[in-house]
Structures are given as structure tokens and as C-alpha cells.
Amino acid sequence: MKEKDIKNILEEVLMSQTFKKAQTTSNLLKFLVQATMDNVDVKEATIGIELLGKNYAGKNNDARIRVNIYNLRQKLEKYYTTEGKDNEWRIVIPKGRYQVEFEKKKTEYKIKEGTILKFSTGLNVILLFAVIIFTVQFFYKSTVPIWNSFFKNDKETILYLGDVYGVLGKTATGNYGWNRDYVINNKYDFYSLLNKNPELKGKIKESSYTYLTGMAAVSVKNIGELFYNNESDYAVQLASSYRVEDIKKKNAIYVGLMKNNNPFIRLFNQQNNNFRLHKSKLYYSNKKTNKDTIFNLPDSGMENELAIVSKINGPDGSSQLLFFSDHDMGVKGTIEYFTNKDSLAKFSNTYLKRKENFTALYRVIGQERTNFQMELVLVD
């Protein structure tokens, strides 16, 4: 196929409504098509370095690349079943590979003009109802409480996964390796610690990678299915690569820990008049009863823990949805609860009353940190 034809096929896809507001996905598709044209052996590291540049730190971002490739495949599938269903050529990304392929649409058999199809009266009625049901399901998009604004506004959504900062040094077993200390949550904390404790210089150094807990996989899977079923998509980033300018232009979903002093805690405090998170404590002020309550959030996280879910407004009409807990169990439980259509409907009908913004505190209970039960402690 000629280069000109390939560029025309790509341009047609990128100009569609499906891809127009998905800038991250569009950039990834353009890169893969160009790499295929240049006969480049595309790998996760290649994609990360080319698209993320200095923000790509190797293996810790490989999962992010795979998720974005998955989203791109889903986006292409959606496009070719709606706007691009009549396109002669289709862009395909085979599983297990990152180079694209171009497939020509198969010619469909058409009934000759003048052919008469006869059905019994009963079958005609059944077919009519089938067509009506299909049409309603295809064109009617049901509302999804809490998530509606992510699907309906014109902004791209970023899912921020709360990764954990660590340093290299002597481990508990006496070996040299990766360490986690919640006193050190970022580069500023690390170098402040060295300045205050010069004897540590040479004993510990900044690590070039972070890690994610199990809540990341649960969040990507459940939120991914929810967005796909509502014909929307999102990009995935590590919370350590958070940029203020992104929040001003895009919707944001954060899933992760409270005790690592992440920037989304500041957003939570700015947008919640009755709540404040500070040093693993949740302060709640009820102006109606003039009663203040303090919740101590740290827990073992083995059988139960407290978790916060907060839907707040962002700048310029954007939306923000935050899932906080001190361990991954709380995030897992609340993610599962708020992506399930039945529990979503129950929560919305009981507490929201035509509004989408709220803050809720849950005790998440789970045997062996699975099979979660949700106990609502507070909702405002």
C-alpha cells in the first residue's frame, strides 16, 4: 500500500468523533502507524521513550503502555462498528504485537434488487420487535450516576494510579535493594532527609522506579469496562507524573493511598468545605449540627479499613473523582462498589437526589482482603 493511502486512512480515523477528544490515544495511533511505515520493531520501551520522553522510567511504566494500547484497540473497535463501519480499509493492532496492519473490508453478499422475502405473520412481528429493541439499545445511552460528567463533557479523562516512592539502600534482610518509608514520599522529602541527616549520604540513594499495589489492576479493569460500555475512553498515568496543567484541562480520577501525601489530597481539601484530610486524619465539620468529628484513618488493612470516595468539580467544567485509602483493600472495595450498576443505582437513589458531587466514608471489610462488604460511615 502506498504511503499516501496509509496517511489518508489514518487521517480519516483521527478526524472522527470517536478520536477527536482522545488526544493521548490519537498520538499513540499516529506513532504506531508511522513506526510501521518506517519498518521499526516497536516495543513498550520504544513507545514509552518516544511518547513520554524523560517521564518514562522503564519497567514501572510498561503497564501504563499496555493499558494505553488496550484502550487504543477498544477505540478502534468502537470506531469501526459505528462511524467507520463502511470504511474500505481498517487499521488493526494484532494482539501480542504493536505494529499495525491494514485490512480490507470483506465484500458482503447482497440480495439482488427485486428479490422478495416472505415470512409468516408471527415471524414478522418477532423481527419487528427485535429491530425496535436493537435500535433503542444502540441509540439510547442510559445515565450512569456519578460518572455521567466523564462521559458527557468534551474533556479527556486521565486515570491516575497512586504509585509508591522508594529509595535504594540496605534492606531488612541485610541485602541492598528497594525500600519504602512513608516519611519519604517524593524527591523533596528524600533530599530534605539527607540534608537533616548527612550520615545517610552514601547509604541510601534515590530509586529510579516506583511500584503499584493490587488496587491498580482492579481499578484499570473495572473503570476500563465501565468506560468501554459507555463508549468513552481514558488515559492512564502514574500519580508521580501528575501535572497541575493537566488537571486544568482534563477530567481526573485518582486511585491510591492517602499516607503518601499525594497532590490529590490538596485538591480534596480545596473542594470540600466540610472535610479536610491531614496526616492520616479526616476532619469533618457538620454546620447543621455544629458538631465536629475526627476519624483516625490508619489501620492494619488486613481485614478492614476506612476508605474515602469523593466526587468534586474541577476547573473549567472538568470532573474529579477520588478514591483514597491507607491500603489497597479500601480502594479495591470502593472501586468495585462504584463501578457496579446495581450498587451505583442504590447509592444514587438513596443519597444523591439529582446531584453528582459528594464525599463518602466507608469501612471496607474483606476476608483475606477479598469478598468485600461495604459499611457506610458518613456521606455528605
Contacts in CASP RR format, 6 or more apart in sequence:
PFRMAT RR
TARGET T0000
AUTHOR 0000-0000-0000
METHOD contacts of the structure
MODEL  1
MKEKDIKNILEEVLMSQTFKKAQTTSNLLKFLVQATMDNVDVKEATIGIE
LLGKNYAGKNNDARIRVNIYNLRQKLEKYYTTEGKDNEWRIVIPKGRYQV
EFEKKKTEYKIKEGTILKFSTGLNVILLFAVIIFTVQFFYKSTVPIWNSF
FKNDKETILYLGDVYGVLGKTATGNYGWNRDYVINNKYDFYSLLNKNPEL
KGKIKESSYTYLTGMAAVSVKNIGELFYNNESDYAVQLASSYRVEDIKKK
NAIYVGLMKNNNPFIRLFNQQNNNFRLHKSKLYYSNKKTNKDTIFNLPDS
GMENELAIVSKINGPDGSSQLLFFSDHDMGVKGTIEYFTNKDSLAKFSNT
YLKRKENFTALYRVIGQERTNFQMELVLVD
1 102 0 8 1.000
3 37 0 8 1.000
5 89 0 8 1.000
6 33 0 8 1.000
6 37 0 8 1.000
6 102 0 8 1.000
9 87 0 8 1.000
9 89 0 8 1.000
9 91 0 8 1.000
9 102 0 8 1.000
10 29 0 8 1.000
10 30 0 8 1.000
10 33 0 8 1.000
10 91 0 8 1.000
12 87 0 8 1.000
13 19 0 8 1.000
13 29 0 8 1.000
13 76 0 8 1.000
13 79 0 8 1.000
13 91 0 8 1.000
14 20 0 8 1.000
14 26 0 8 1.000
14 29 0 8 1.000
14 30 0 8 1.000
16 79 0 8 1.000
16 83 0 8 1.000
16 84 0 8 1.000
17 83 0 8 1.000
18 75 0 8 1.000
18 78 0 8 1.000
18 79 0 8 1.000
18 82 0 8 1.000
18 83 0 8 1.000
19 25 0 8 1.000
19 26 0 8 1.000
19 29 0 8 1.000
19 75 0 8 1.000
19 79 0 8 1.000
21 154 0 8 1.000
21 155 0 8 1.000
21 156 0 8 1.000
22 75 0 8 1.000
22 156 0 8 1.000
22 233 0 8 1.000
23 156 0 8 1.000
24 68 0 8 1.000
24 156 0 8 1.000
24 235 0 8 1.000
25 68 0 8 1.000
25 71 0 8 1.000
25 72 0 8 1.000
25 75 0 8 1.000
25 233 0 8 1.000
25 235 0 8 1.000
27 51 0 8 1.000
28 47 0 8 1.000
28 51 0 8 1.000
28 68 0 8 1.000
28 69 0 8 1.000
28 72 0 8 1.000
29 72 0 8 1.000
29 76 0 8 1.000
29 91 0 8 1.000
29 100 0 8 1.000
31 47 0 8 1.000
31 50 0 8 1.000
31 51 0 8 1.000
32 42 0 8 1.000
32 47 0 8 1.000
32 72 0 8 1.000
32 93 0 8 1.000
32 98 0 8 1.000
32 99 0 8 1.000
32 100 0 8 1.000
33 91 0 8 1.000
33 100 0 8 1.000
35 42 0 8 1.000
35 46 0 8 1.000
35 98 0 8 1.000
35 99 0 8 1.000
36 42 0 8 1.000
36 99 0 8 1.000
36 100 0 8 1.000
40 46 0 8 1.000
41 99 0 8 1.000
42 98 0 8 1.000
42 99 0 8 1.000
43 98 0 8 1.000
44 62 0 8 1.000
44 65 0 8 1.000
44 66 0 8 1.000
44 98 0 8 1.000
45 56 0 8 1.000
45 58 0 8 1.000
45 62 0 8 1.000
47 65 0 8 1.000
47 69 0 8 1.000
47 98 0 8 1.000
48 56 0 8 1.000
48 58 0 8 1.000
48 61 0 8 1.000
48 65 0 8 1.000
49 56 0 8 1.000
52 61 0 8 1.000
55 61 0 8 1.000
55 241 0 8 1.000
57 208 0 8 1.000
57 209 0 8 1.000
57 210 0 8 1.000
58 209 0 8 1.000
59 209 0 8 1.000
60 163 0 8 1.000
60 209 0 8 1.000
60 210 0 8 1.000
60 211 0 8 1.000
60 212 0 8 1.000
60 238 0 8 1.000
61 238 0 8 1.000
63 212 0 8 1.000
63 216 0 8 1.000
64 161 0 8 1.000
64 236 0 8 1.000
64 237 0 8 1.000
64 238 0 8 1.000
67 220 0 8 1.000
67 236 0 8 1.000
68 235 0 8 1.000
68 236 0 8 1.000
69 93 0 8 1.000
69 98 0 8 1.000
71 224 0 8 1.000
71 233 0 8 1.000
71 234 0 8 1.000
71 235 0 8 1.000
71 236 0 8 1.000
72 93 0 8 1.000
73 93 0 8 1.000
74 228 0 8 1.000
74 233 0 8 1.000
75 233 0 8 1.000
76 90 0 8 1.000
76 91 0 8 1.000
76 92 0 8 1.000
76 93 0 8 1.000
78 228 0 8 1.000
78 231 0 8 1.000
80 87 0 8 1.000
80 90 0 8 1.000
87 105 0 8 1.000
88 104 0 8 1.000
88 105 0 8 1.000
89 102 0 8 1.000
89 103 0 8 1.000
89 104 0 8 1.000
89 105 0 8 1.000
90 102 0 8 1.000
90 103 0 8 1.000
90 104 0 8 1.000
90 105 0 8 1.000
91 100 0 8 1.000
91 101 0 8 1.000
91 102 0 8 1.000
92 100 0 8 1.000
92 101 0 8 1.000
92 102 0 8 1.000
92 103 0 8 1.000
93 99 0 8 1.000
93 100 0 8 1.000
93 101 0 8 1.000
94 101 0 8 1.000
111 117 0 8 1.000
119 127 0 8 1.000
141 151 0 8 1.000
141 230 0 8 1.000
141 231 0 8 1.000
144 151 0 8 1.000
144 226 0 8 1.000
144 230 0 8 1.000
144 341 0 8 1.000
144 344 0 8 1.000
145 344 0 8 1.000
145 345 0 8 1.000
145 347 0 8 1.000
145 348 0 8 1.000
145 352 0 8 1.000
145 356 0 8 1.000
146 311 0 8 1.000
146 321 0 8 1.000
146 338 0 8 1.000
146 344 0 8 1.000
146 347 0 8 1.000
146 348 0 8 1.000
146 352 0 8 1.000
146 356 0 8 1.000
147 226 0 8 1.000
147 230 0 8 1.000
147 321 0 8 1.000
147 344 0 8 1.000
148 356 0 8 1.000
149 251 0 8 1.000
149 319 0 8 1.000
149 356 0 8 1.000
150 157 0 8 1.000
150 227 0 8 1.000
150 232 0 8 1.000
150 234 0 8 1.000
150 251 0 8 1.000
150 253 0 8 1.000
150 319 0 8 1.000
150 321 0 8 1.000
151 227 0 8 1.000
151 230 0 8 1.000
151 231 0 8 1.000
151 232 0 8 1.000
153 251 0 8 1.000
153 317 0 8 1.000
153 318 0 8 1.000
153 319 0 8 1.000
155 249 0 8 1.000
155 250 0 8 1.000
155 251 0 8 1.000
155 317 0 8 1.000
155 318 0 8 1.000
155 319 0 8 1.000
156 234 0 8 1.000
156 235 0 8 1.000
156 249 0 8 1.000
156 250 0 8 1.000
156 251 0 8 1.000
157 227 0 8 1.000
157 232 0 8 1.000
157 233 0 8 1.000
157 234 0 8 1.000
157 235 0 8 1.000
157 250 0 8 1.000
157 251 0 8 1.000
157 252 0 8 1.000
157 253 0 8 1.000
158 234 0 8 1.000
158 235 0 8 1.000
158 236 0 8 1.000
158 237 0 8 1.000
158 246 0 8 1.000
158 250 0 8 1.000
158 251 0 8 1.000
158 252 0 8 1.000
158 253 0 8 1.000
159 219 0 8 1.000
159 220 0 8 1.000
159 223 0 8 1.000
159 234 0 8 1.000
159 235 0 8 1.000
159 236 0 8 1.000
159 237 0 8 1.000
159 253 0 8 1.000
159 255 0 8 1.000
160 237 0 8 1.000
160 238 0 8 1.000
160 239 0 8 1.000
160 242 0 8 1.000
160 252 0 8 1.000
160 253 0 8 1.000
160 254 0 8 1.000
160 255 0 8 1.000
160 264 0 8 1.000
161 212 0 8 1.000
161 216 0 8 1.000
161 219 0 8 1.000
161 220 0 8 1.000
161 236 0 8 1.000
161 237 0 8 1.000
161 238 0 8 1.000
161 239 0 8 1.000
161 255 0 8 1.000
161 256 0 8 1.000
162 212 0 8 1.000
162 216 0 8 1.000
162 238 0 8 1.000
162 239 0 8 1.000
162 240 0 8 1.000
162 254 0 8 1.000
162 255 0 8 1.000
162 256 0 8 1.000
162 257 0 8 1.000
162 260 0 8 1.000
162 262 0 8 1.000
163 210 0 8 1.000
163 211 0 8 1.000
163 212 0 8 1.000
163 238 0 8 1.000
163 239 0 8 1.000
163 240 0 8 1.000
164 180 0 8 1.000
164 210 0 8 1.000
164 211 0 8 1.000
164 212 0 8 1.000
164 213 0 8 1.000
164 257 0 8 1.000
164 260 0 8 1.000
165 180 0 8 1.000
165 184 0 8 1.000
165 185 0 8 1.000
165 186 0 8 1.000
165 189 0 8 1.000
165 190 0 8 1.000
165 207 0 8 1.000
165 210 0 8 1.000
165 240 0 8 1.000
165 260 0 8 1.000
166 178 0 8 1.000
166 179 0 8 1.000
166 180 0 8 1.000
166 181 0 8 1.000
166 184 0 8 1.000
166 207 0 8 1.000
166 210 0 8 1.000
167 178 0 8 1.000
167 179 0 8 1.000
167 181 0 8 1.000
167 184 0 8 1.000
167 190 0 8 1.000
167 204 0 8 1.000
167 205 0 8 1.000
167 206 0 8 1.000
167 207 0 8 1.000
168 176 0 8 1.000
168 177 0 8 1.000
168 178 0 8 1.000
168 179 0 8 1.000
168 204 0 8 1.000
168 205 0 8 1.000
168 206 0 8 1.000
168 207 0 8 1.000
169 176 0 8 1.000
169 177 0 8 1.000
169 179 0 8 1.000
169 203 0 8 1.000
169 204 0 8 1.000
169 205 0 8 1.000
170 176 0 8 1.000
170 177 0 8 1.000
170 179 0 8 1.000
170 203 0 8 1.000
171 177 0 8 1.000
171 178 0 8 1.000
171 179 0 8 1.000
178 207 0 8 1.000
178 209 0 8 1.000
178 211 0 8 1.000
179 204 0 8 1.000
182 259 0 8 1.000
182 260 0 8 1.000
183 189 0 8 1.000
183 193 0 8 1.000
184 190 0 8 1.000
184 193 0 8 1.000
185 260 0 8 1.000
185 261 0 8 1.000
185 262 0 8 1.000
186 240 0 8 1.000
186 261 0 8 1.000
187 206 0 8 1.000
189 261 0 8 1.000
190 206 0 8 1.000
193 200 0 8 1.000
194 200 0 8 1.000
194 201 0 8 1.000
194 204 0 8 1.000
210 238 0 8 1.000
210 240 0 8 1.000
212 238 0 8 1.000
213 256 0 8 1.000
213 327 0 8 1.000
213 328 0 8 1.000
214 328 0 8 1.000
214 332 0 8 1.000
215 255 0 8 1.000
215 256 0 8 1.000
215 328 0 8 1.000
215 330 0 8 1.000
215 331 0 8 1.000
215 332 0 8 1.000
215 335 0 8 1.000
216 255 0 8 1.000
218 331 0 8 1.000
218 332 0 8 1.000
218 335 0 8 1.000
218 336 0 8 1.000
219 255 0 8 1.000
219 323 0 8 1.000
219 331 0 8 1.000
219 335 0 8 1.000
220 236 0 8 1.000
222 335 0 8 1.000
222 336 0 8 1.000
222 339 0 8 1.000
223 234 0 8 1.000
223 253 0 8 1.000
223 335 0 8 1.000
223 339 0 8 1.000
224 234 0 8 1.000
225 339 0 8 1.000
226 339 0 8 1.000
227 233 0 8 1.000
227 234 0 8 1.000
234 253 0 8 1.000
239 254 0 8 1.000
239 256 0 8 1.000
239 262 0 8 1.000
239 263 0 8 1.000
239 264 0 8 1.000
242 262 0 8 1.000
242 263 0 8 1.000
242 264 0 8 1.000
244 263 0 8 1.000
246 252 0 8 1.000
247 267 0 8 1.000
247 314 0 8 1.000
247 315 0 8 1.000
247 318 0 8 1.000
247 320 0 8 1.000
248 315 0 8 1.000
248 316 0 8 1.000
248 318 0 8 1.000
249 316 0 8 1.000
249 318 0 8 1.000
250 318 0 8 1.000
251 318 0 8 1.000
251 319 0 8 1.000
251 320 0 8 1.000
252 264 0 8 1.000
252 314 0 8 1.000
252 318 0 8 1.000
252 319 0 8 1.000
252 320 0 8 1.000
252 321 0 8 1.000
253 320 0 8 1.000
253 321 0 8 1.000
253 322 0 8 1.000
253 323 0 8 1.000
254 262 0 8 1.000
254 264 0 8 1.000
254 320 0 8 1.000
254 321 0 8 1.000
254 322 0 8 1.000
254 323 0 8 1.000
254 324 0 8 1.000
255 323 0 8 1.000
255 331 0 8 1.000
255 335 0 8 1.000
256 262 0 8 1.000
256 323 0 8 1.000
256 324 0 8 1.000
256 325 0 8 1.000
256 328 0 8 1.000
256 331 0 8 1.000
257 324 0 8 1.000
257 325 0 8 1.000
257 326 0 8 1.000
257 327 0 8 1.000
257 328 0 8 1.000
258 265 0 8 1.000
258 277 0 8 1.000
258 280 0 8 1.000
258 297 0 8 1.000
258 308 0 8 1.000
258 324 0 8 1.000
258 325 0 8 1.000
258 326 0 8 1.000
259 280 0 8 1.000
259 298 0 8 1.000
259 326 0 8 1.000
264 322 0 8 1.000
264 324 0 8 1.000
265 277 0 8 1.000
265 324 0 8 1.000
267 312 0 8 1.000
267 314 0 8 1.000
267 320 0 8 1.000
267 322 0 8 1.000
268 275 0 8 1.000
268 277 0 8 1.000
268 308 0 8 1.000
268 310 0 8 1.000
268 312 0 8 1.000
268 322 0 8 1.000
268 324 0 8 1.000
269 275 0 8 1.000
269 276 0 8 1.000
269 277 0 8 1.000
269 278 0 8 1.000
271 310 0 8 1.000
271 312 0 8 1.000
271 313 0 8 1.000
271 314 0 8 1.000
271 320 0 8 1.000
272 310 0 8 1.000
272 312 0 8 1.000
272 359 0 8 1.000
274 284 0 8 1.000
274 285 0 8 1.000
274 286 0 8 1.000
274 287 0 8 1.000
274 359 0 8 1.000
274 380 0 8 1.000
275 282 0 8 1.000
275 283 0 8 1.000
275 284 0 8 1.000
275 285 0 8 1.000
275 310 0 8 1.000
275 359 0 8 1.000
275 380 0 8 1.000
276 282 0 8 1.000
276 283 0 8 1.000
277 283 0 8 1.000
277 308 0 8 1.000
277 324 0 8 1.000
280 296 0 8 1.000
280 297 0 8 1.000
280 298 0 8 1.000
280 326 0 8 1.000
281 294 0 8 1.000
281 295 0 8 1.000
281 296 0 8 1.000
281 297 0 8 1.000
282 294 0 8 1.000
282 295 0 8 1.000
282 297 0 8 1.000
282 306 0 8 1.000
282 308 0 8 1.000
282 361 0 8 1.000
283 292 0 8 1.000
283 293 0 8 1.000
283 294 0 8 1.000
284 292 0 8 1.000
284 293 0 8 1.000
284 294 0 8 1.000
284 295 0 8 1.000
284 361 0 8 1.000
284 378 0 8 1.000
284 380 0 8 1.000
285 292 0 8 1.000
286 292 0 8 1.000
286 293 0 8 1.000
286 380 0 8 1.000
293 378 0 8 1.000
295 306 0 8 1.000
295 361 0 8 1.000
295 377 0 8 1.000
295 378 0 8 1.000
297 305 0 8 1.000
297 306 0 8 1.000
297 325 0 8 1.000
297 326 0 8 1.000
298 326 0 8 1.000
299 305 0 8 1.000
299 306 0 8 1.000
299 326 0 8 1.000
299 327 0 8 1.000
300 327 0 8 1.000
301 326 0 8 1.000
301 327 0 8 1.000
301 329 0 8 1.000
301 330 0 8 1.000
301 369 0 8 1.000
302 369 0 8 1.000
303 365 0 8 1.000
303 366 0 8 1.000
303 367 0 8 1.000
303 369 0 8 1.000
304 329 0 8 1.000
304 363 0 8 1.000
304 364 0 8 1.000
304 365 0 8 1.000
304 366 0 8 1.000
305 325 0 8 1.000
305 326 0 8 1.000
305 327 0 8 1.000
305 329 0 8 1.000
305 330 0 8 1.000
305 363 0 8 1.000
305 364 0 8 1.000
306 325 0 8 1.000
306 326 0 8 1.000
306 330 0 8 1.000
306 361 0 8 1.000
306 362 0 8 1.000
306 363 0 8 1.000
306 364 0 8 1.000
306 377 0 8 1.000
307 323 0 8 1.000
307 324 0 8 1.000
307 325 0 8 1.000
307 330 0 8 1.000
307 331 0 8 1.000
307 333 0 8 1.000
307 334 0 8 1.000
307 361 0 8 1.000
307 362 0 8 1.000
307 363 0 8 1.000
307 364 0 8 1.000
308 322 0 8 1.000
308 323 0 8 1.000
308 324 0 8 1.000
308 325 0 8 1.000
308 359 0 8 1.000
308 360 0 8 1.000
308 361 0 8 1.000
308 362 0 8 1.000
309 321 0 8 1.000
309 322 0 8 1.000
309 323 0 8 1.000
309 324 0 8 1.000
309 334 0 8 1.000
309 338 0 8 1.000
309 358 0 8 1.000
309 359 0 8 1.000
309 360 0 8 1.000
309 362 0 8 1.000
310 321 0 8 1.000
310 322 0 8 1.000
310 324 0 8 1.000
310 358 0 8 1.000
310 359 0 8 1.000
310 360 0 8 1.000
311 319 0 8 1.000
311 320 0 8 1.000
311 321 0 8 1.000
311 322 0 8 1.000
311 356 0 8 1.000
311 357 0 8 1.000
311 358 0 8 1.000
311 359 0 8 1.000
312 319 0 8 1.000
312 320 0 8 1.000
312 321 0 8 1.000
312 322 0 8 1.000
312 357 0 8 1.000
312 359 0 8 1.000
313 319 0 8 1.000
313 320 0 8 1.000
313 357 0 8 1.000
314 320 0 8 1.000
323 331 0 8 1.000
323 334 0 8 1.000
323 335 0 8 1.000
323 338 0 8 1.000
324 331 0 8 1.000
325 331 0 8 1.000
325 334 0 8 1.000
325 364 0 8 1.000
328 369 0 8 1.000
329 364 0 8 1.000
329 366 0 8 1.000
329 369 0 8 1.000
329 372 0 8 1.000
330 362 0 8 1.000
330 364 0 8 1.000
330 372 0 8 1.000
332 364 0 8 1.000
332 369 0 8 1.000
332 372 0 8 1.000
333 362 0 8 1.000
333 364 0 8 1.000
333 372 0 8 1.000
333 374 0 8 1.000
334 362 0 8 1.000
334 364 0 8 1.000
334 374 0 8 1.000
336 372 0 8 1.000
337 343 0 8 1.000
337 344 0 8 1.000
337 347 0 8 1.000
337 362 0 8 1.000
337 372 0 8 1.000
337 374 0 8 1.000
338 344 0 8 1.000
338 347 0 8 1.000
343 374 0 8 1.000
347 360 0 8 1.000
351 358 0 8 1.000
351 360 0 8 1.000
351 379 0 8 1.000
352 358 0 8 1.000
358 379 0 8 1.000
358 380 0 8 1.000
359 379 0 8 1.000
359 380 0 8 1.000
360 376 0 8 1.000
360 378 0 8 1.000
360 379 0 8 1.000
360 380 0 8 1.000
361 376 0 8 1.000
361 377 0 8 1.000
361 378 0 8 1.000
361 379 0 8 1.000
362 374 0 8 1.000
362 375 0 8 1.000
362 376 0 8 1.000
362 377 0 8 1.000
363 374 0 8 1.000
363 375 0 8 1.000
363 377 0 8 1.000
364 372 0 8 1.000
364 373 0 8 1.000
364 374 0 8 1.000
364 375 0 8 1.000
365 372 0 8 1.000
365 373 0 8 1.000
365 374 0 8 1.000
365 375 0 8 1.000
366 372 0 8 1.000
366 373 0 8 1.000
END
